[in-house]
Amino acid sequence: MADSAFRNRRSSLKLLAALGTLAGIAPLNAAWAQTQAKTFRVGWQKGSNIALLRARGNLDARLKKEGVSVRWIEFTAGPQMLEGLNVGSIDFACVGETPPIFAQAAGADLVYVASEPPAPKAEKILVQKDSPIQSFKELKGKRVALNRGSNVHYLLLKVLEREGLAYTDIEVKYLPPADARAAFESGSIDAWVIWDPFAQAAIEQIGARVLVAGHDQVHNYNFYLSTGAYAKAYPEVLKWTIEEVDVTDKWTVAHFDEAADILSPQIGLSKEITRHALENYAYGVAYITDEVAQNQQNIADAFSSQKLIPRALEIKNVIWRP
């Protein structure tokens, strides 16, 4: 109800500004914009690099010096986070390669701000330890689970292409990680396409076997995103944020044990599993290069060619250039 009222108020202010005939309209809009600038809303997930940024407090401290407070809003996964970005409940998010493709295809106002280096080791296709399946081609006609629109969705497309199989040659089950883990253990699916730390947990806890590793298949970038409107209005806030992400990245590489201490209680996994998962990711944030943008374009083209998104996309149109 509060969000609805806020959106209605914002729409009313925009209408009054457009009319431009009533005294005091410009100051009212300016006051609203100033309020927006003073609160930076960041989406985060448990177990993520943004969770480390939140826990360490360096972004809060940096933005406080600039007169900006940080509001942290939790989400369960990347697609839900980008929906939050789209409807205006957050200003900043970090997700894998595929969620922005689905969000842009749905018409979301998003821009790519920066990326982490490739982390292909953090994606895997798993089978049970006693599964008779020894090669990906043996999954033809079998049940394969993944989280729709997540980064591993593209891993599945790439491996199908490599093996000369069509998307329809397997029975794809769209399940979130917790449900997929239960289905995997019960044997109601034959393979699980999943990312770390969930993949690492299945390997170390129940002896899951890696059928296909992500390396040599995909890049698996993590992306930091905002909205086009926010990036245009407050570019300095995004620059400060990327600087503090880089500070936390460097700290993480030098302190994997401490990082695991922070994240393992959040995700309910042991410190050892959490540390192994952290080591499968890459660190060192940078603004979007042409190479990274082209890789993302390749992903978008793959999904549109399979009719998994409703239209073709132009990634270059949503790259933020600071």
Disulfide bonds with the S-S distance in Angstrom:
none
